[in-house]
Amino acid sequence: MREYTRSSRTTVMMSSLALAALAACGGEKADNTLASDSALGRDLALAQQDSVQPQLQDVPTTPPPAPEPTVAPAPAPRPTPRPARPAPKPAAAPAPAPAPAPKPAVEVSGTVAAGTALSFASGEKVCSNTTSVGEKFTADLSESVNATNGVTIPSGATGTFEVLEAKTAKNSNDNTALRVRLVSVQFGGKTYPVEGTVQTASTERIRSATKGTDAKKVAGGAILGAIAGQVIGKNTKGTVIGAAAGAAAGTAAAAATANYDTCLNTGSSISVTLDGPVTIRPAPVR
């Protein structure tokens, strides 16, 4: 700093000497030069003032603040590696939707009205002396029977009958009895309970006594006739006539006192009237 001031003073002194030398020279040239030197002198004076203003000290009054220690940023935590995801399994193809179940066909039913007549043919021979109350036998429907909604009971349907009474007659005047009733009709794999009363049936009345029993009855009559003839005639002729008459009476007595049964032969017709309505379904088409 001191060197800088000293050089500035030297420069001023040299400028002053130059101006004095120029002043010694006369004439117009000297005036122009002097004017130029005057301007130069002003510039030098300004330069001197500018150079003297800054005053620097050898030791700075306030020491500059010490730089703050730079703290290195903490290293960022390393991200935890994620486990590798397994490759997604291919989606299974959706199972085809099941086909809707077919709707069951609505079966049309029909009704056979009460009082309808049904005709059957017996499938076996049934007699009052060979059956008992509660036993059953079958017969085939002779003709189809119409119901409502176009439904029918087909011919050949099986009717089941039950024996209600079975009685053997002890003589010709005694009434025999063979009463049956319809309890069900079966066709198309189905059985329909019914209530039906037998109106007519082709039955046969037969003698059930043996020939030995009849012979005893005839012989007994002949003996009684012979005794009566002998009593009346008092002779052999009268006895013979009485015996003949007694034999005839014995034959008549055998016929009158014989046992009789009622039989329903195979194929005999049975006419039945329904006591109540019957609801049926059509037979399957074959």
PLY file of the C-alpha trace (Angstrom):
ply
format ascii 1.0
element vertex 286
property float x
property float y
property float z
element edge 285
property int vertex1
property int vertex2
end_header
0.00 0.00 0.00
2.83 2.41 0.81
4.51 1.60 -2.49
1.35 2.48 -4.31
1.24 6.01 -2.64
4.86 6.73 -3.27
4.57 5.99 -6.99
1.54 8.24 -7.25
3.46 11.14 -5.72
6.33 10.59 -8.14
3.96 10.70 -11.05
2.55 14.05 -9.88
5.97 15.55 -9.53
6.93 14.46 -12.98
3.77 15.96 -14.38
4.55 19.28 -12.70
8.00 19.36 -14.18
6.60 18.70 -17.60
4.18 21.55 -17.26
6.98 23.92 -16.24
9.03 22.95 -19.23
6.20 23.55 -21.54
5.53 26.93 -20.01
9.01 28.05 -20.83
8.30 27.59 -24.49
6.55 30.50 -26.01
4.05 31.09 -28.69
0.74 29.61 -29.71
2.00 26.14 -29.57
2.88 26.63 -26.01
-0.66 27.71 -25.17
-2.18 24.62 -26.80
0.25 22.41 -25.06
-0.49 24.10 -21.78
-4.16 23.56 -22.19
-3.57 19.94 -22.89
-1.28 19.64 -19.92
-3.89 21.34 -17.72
-6.45 18.75 -18.70
-3.92 16.06 -18.09
-3.16 17.55 -14.73
-6.80 17.41 -13.70
-6.99 13.77 -14.74
-3.90 13.01 -12.75
-5.29 14.80 -9.72
-8.50 12.79 -9.95
-6.49 9.65 -10.31
-4.51 10.57 -7.22
-7.66 11.15 -5.22
-9.08 7.83 -6.29
-5.87 6.03 -5.48
-5.63 7.51 -1.99
-9.22 6.62 -0.85
-8.81 2.94 -0.15
-6.85 2.46 3.03
-6.00 -1.06 3.62
-4.87 -2.40 6.95
-2.17 -4.96 7.29
-4.27 -6.94 9.73
-8.01 -7.22 9.20
-10.03 -5.85 12.10
-12.53 -8.81 12.22
-11.39 -12.22 11.12
-13.70 -13.96 8.68
-15.88 -16.61 10.24
-14.55 -20.10 10.07
-16.41 -22.25 7.58
-18.84 -24.65 9.14
-17.81 -28.25 8.88
-19.59 -29.98 6.11
-21.46 -33.00 7.36
-21.67 -35.71 4.82
-25.26 -36.86 4.38
-26.00 -40.25 5.77
-26.21 -42.83 3.06
-29.75 -43.63 2.10
-30.84 -47.10 3.28
-30.77 -49.62 0.60
-34.22 -50.89 -0.26
-34.83 -54.44 0.84
-35.07 -56.52 -2.27
-38.53 -57.95 -2.70
-38.80 -61.66 -3.32
-39.52 -62.48 -6.86
-43.16 -63.11 -7.43
-44.00 -66.47 -8.89
-45.31 -66.34 -12.36
-49.12 -66.34 -12.30
-50.62 -69.66 -13.17
-52.72 -69.65 -16.29
-56.35 -69.36 -15.43
-58.21 -72.60 -15.90
-60.81 -72.53 -18.55
-64.25 -72.18 -16.96
-66.26 -75.36 -16.96
-69.13 -75.25 -19.38
-72.43 -74.49 -17.76
-74.52 -77.63 -17.34
-77.38 -77.94 -19.71
-80.69 -77.20 -18.04
-82.55 -80.31 -17.03
-85.50 -80.99 -19.27
-88.77 -80.13 -17.68
-90.79 -83.18 -16.80
-93.77 -83.70 -19.00
-97.02 -82.83 -17.31
-99.14 -85.93 -17.18
-102.76 -85.41 -18.06
-105.19 -87.19 -15.79
-108.78 -88.17 -16.34
-111.67 -89.10 -14.12
-114.09 -91.97 -14.53
-117.40 -90.91 -13.05
-119.26 -92.82 -10.37
-121.94 -95.12 -11.76
-119.85 -96.06 -14.82
-120.30 -99.71 -15.83
-117.25 -101.93 -16.35
-117.43 -105.42 -17.86
-114.87 -108.09 -16.90
-114.17 -111.72 -17.83
-113.06 -113.97 -14.96
-109.54 -115.29 -15.27
-110.16 -118.43 -13.17
-112.90 -120.67 -11.78
-114.14 -119.69 -8.33
-116.70 -121.77 -6.38
-118.35 -121.24 -3.05
-116.98 -124.51 -1.69
-113.38 -123.91 -2.87
-112.85 -120.32 -1.76
-113.27 -118.38 1.46
-114.08 -114.85 2.52
-111.21 -112.41 1.91
-109.59 -114.34 -0.93
-108.93 -112.48 -4.18
-108.99 -113.37 -7.86
-108.48 -111.42 -11.08
-110.49 -110.72 -14.21
-109.71 -108.88 -17.45
-111.55 -105.74 -18.61
-113.53 -106.71 -21.71
-113.99 -103.20 -23.17
-112.12 -99.92 -22.71
-113.71 -97.27 -20.49
-113.56 -93.55 -21.28
-112.56 -90.92 -18.74
-112.30 -87.12 -18.98
-109.51 -85.31 -20.91
-109.38 -88.09 -23.47
-107.96 -90.62 -20.99
-109.22 -94.20 -21.06
-108.91 -97.42 -19.14
-107.72 -99.76 -21.90
-109.30 -103.12 -22.54
-107.28 -105.93 -20.99
-106.71 -103.94 -17.79
-106.63 -106.23 -14.77
-109.40 -106.00 -12.22
-108.90 -107.48 -8.74
-111.94 -108.90 -6.96
-112.37 -109.90 -3.33
-114.70 -112.63 -2.03
-117.24 -111.24 0.43
-119.31 -114.39 1.02
-119.00 -118.09 0.07
-121.81 -120.45 1.17
-122.75 -124.02 0.22
-126.50 -124.87 0.06
-127.57 -127.86 2.15
-130.65 -128.66 -0.02
-132.40 -127.53 -3.13
-134.40 -124.92 -1.29
-131.41 -123.41 0.45
-129.83 -120.36 -1.14
-126.19 -120.56 -2.08
-124.03 -117.47 -1.90
-120.96 -116.29 -3.75
-120.60 -112.53 -3.44
-117.58 -110.59 -4.70
-116.61 -106.95 -5.18
-114.11 -105.01 -7.35
-111.26 -103.48 -5.32
-108.73 -102.18 -7.91
-107.87 -101.78 -11.58
-104.31 -102.10 -12.82
-102.80 -100.96 -16.15
-99.70 -99.12 -17.39
-97.71 -100.29 -14.37
-100.02 -98.48 -11.96
-102.75 -99.71 -9.66
-105.85 -97.61 -9.00
-107.98 -98.49 -5.97
-111.68 -98.48 -6.81
-114.96 -99.35 -5.17
-117.37 -101.27 -7.36
-120.43 -103.41 -6.82
-121.10 -106.50 -8.93
-124.46 -106.18 -10.64
-124.59 -109.45 -12.57
-122.33 -112.45 -13.00
-122.59 -115.61 -15.10
-122.60 -118.25 -12.34
-123.47 -121.92 -12.29
-125.29 -123.87 -9.50
-123.88 -127.37 -9.13
-124.48 -130.30 -6.80
-121.52 -130.92 -4.58
-122.76 -134.26 -2.92
-121.05 -137.54 -3.81
-122.79 -140.49 -5.54
-122.35 -142.60 -2.42
-124.35 -140.12 -0.37
-127.14 -140.09 -2.98
-127.19 -143.95 -3.09
-127.62 -144.14 0.63
-130.52 -141.69 0.44
-132.20 -143.72 -2.37
-131.71 -147.05 -0.58
-133.09 -145.67 2.63
-136.18 -144.52 0.80
-136.67 -147.92 -0.81
-136.48 -149.70 2.52
-138.97 -147.35 4.02
-141.24 -147.86 0.99
-141.07 -151.66 1.23
-142.00 -151.62 4.87
-144.87 -149.33 4.12
-146.06 -151.56 1.23
-145.91 -154.65 3.30
-147.88 -153.01 6.02
-150.41 -151.81 3.55
-150.63 -154.81 1.14
-149.96 -157.65 3.47
-148.33 -159.52 0.54
-145.24 -159.65 -1.65
-146.78 -157.58 -4.45
-147.65 -154.89 -2.08
-144.14 -155.04 -0.69
-142.63 -154.66 -4.21
-144.90 -151.80 -5.08
-144.06 -150.16 -1.82
-140.36 -150.65 -2.43
-140.57 -149.06 -5.88
-142.44 -146.14 -4.51
-139.96 -145.87 -1.70
-137.05 -145.86 -4.14
-138.63 -143.07 -6.12
-139.20 -141.17 -2.95
-135.61 -141.80 -1.93
-134.34 -140.44 -5.24
-136.46 -137.37 -4.80
-135.24 -137.03 -1.25
-131.63 -137.33 -2.41
-132.15 -134.59 -4.95
-133.93 -132.39 -2.48
-131.38 -132.77 0.25
-128.21 -132.59 -1.90
-125.54 -129.90 -1.31
-125.31 -127.15 -3.94
-122.53 -124.64 -4.66
-122.26 -121.60 -6.89
-119.31 -121.35 -9.30
-117.93 -118.52 -11.41
-116.31 -120.32 -14.33
-113.25 -119.17 -16.25
-114.28 -116.55 -18.80
-117.61 -115.82 -17.08
-118.72 -112.20 -17.42
-118.90 -109.90 -14.40
-120.68 -106.54 -14.67
-119.58 -103.90 -12.17
-120.82 -100.39 -11.39
-118.38 -97.91 -9.82
-119.48 -96.65 -6.42
-117.25 -93.55 -6.64
-115.16 -91.58 -9.19
-111.70 -92.82 -10.13
-108.84 -90.55 -11.30
-106.47 -92.26 -13.72
-103.53 -91.38 -15.96
-103.06 -92.48 -19.55
-101.26 -95.72 -20.25
-97.74 -95.28 -21.79
-97.59 -95.64 -25.56
-95.77 -98.79 -26.62
0 1
1 2
2 3
3 4
4 5
5 6
6 7
7 8
8 9
9 10
10 11
11 12
12 13
13 14
14 15
15 16
16 17
17 18
18 19
19 20
20 21
21 22
22 23
23 24
24 25
25 26
26 27
27 28
28 29
29 30
30 31
31 32
32 33
33 34
34 35
35 36
36 37
37 38
38 39
39 40
40 41
41 42
42 43
43 44
44 45
45 46
46 47
47 48
48 49
49 50
50 51
51 52
52 53
53 54
54 55
55 56
56 57
57 58
58 59
59 60
60 61
61 62
62 63
63 64
64 65
65 66
66 67
67 68
68 69
69 70
70 71
71 72
72 73
73 74
74 75
75 76
76 77
77 78
78 79
79 80
80 81
81 82
82 83
83 84
84 85
85 86
86 87
87 88
88 89
89 90
90 91
91 92
92 93
93 94
94 95
95 96
96 97
97 98
98 99
99 100
100 101
101 102
102 103
103 104
104 105
105 106
106 107
107 108
108 109
109 110
110 111
111 112
112 113
113 114
114 115
115 116
116 117
117 118
118 119
119 120
120 121
121 122
122 123
123 124
124 125
125 126
126 127
127 128
128 129
129 130
130 131
131 132
132 133
133 134
134 135
135 136
136 137
137 138
138 139
139 140
140 141
141 142
142 143
143 144
144 145
145 146
146 147
147 148
148 149
149 150
150 151
151 152
152 153
153 154
154 155
155 156
156 157
157 158
158 159
159 160
160 161
161 162
162 163
163 164
164 165
165 166
166 167
167 168
168 169
169 170
170 171
171 172
172 173
173 174
174 175
175 176
176 177
177 178
178 179
179 180
180 181
181 182
182 183
183 184
184 185
185 186
186 187
187 188
188 189
189 190
190 191
191 192
192 193
193 194
194 195
195 196
196 197
197 198
198 199
199 200
200 201
201 202
202 203
203 204
204 205
205 206
206 207
207 208
208 209
209 210
210 211
211 212
212 213
213 214
214 215
215 216
216 217
217 218
218 219
219 220
220 221
221 222
222 223
223 224
224 225
225 226
226 227
227 228
228 229
229 230
230 231
231 232
232 233
233 234
234 235
235 236
236 237
237 238
238 239
239 240
240 241
241 242
242 243
243 244
244 245
245 246
246 247
247 248
248 249
249 250
250 251
251 252
252 253
253 254
254 255
255 256
256 257
257 258
258 259
259 260
260 261
261 262
262 263
263 264
264 265
265 266
266 267
267 268
268 269
269 270
270 271
271 272
272 273
273 274
274 275
275 276
276 277
277 278
278 279
279 280
280 281
281 282
282 283
283 284
284 285
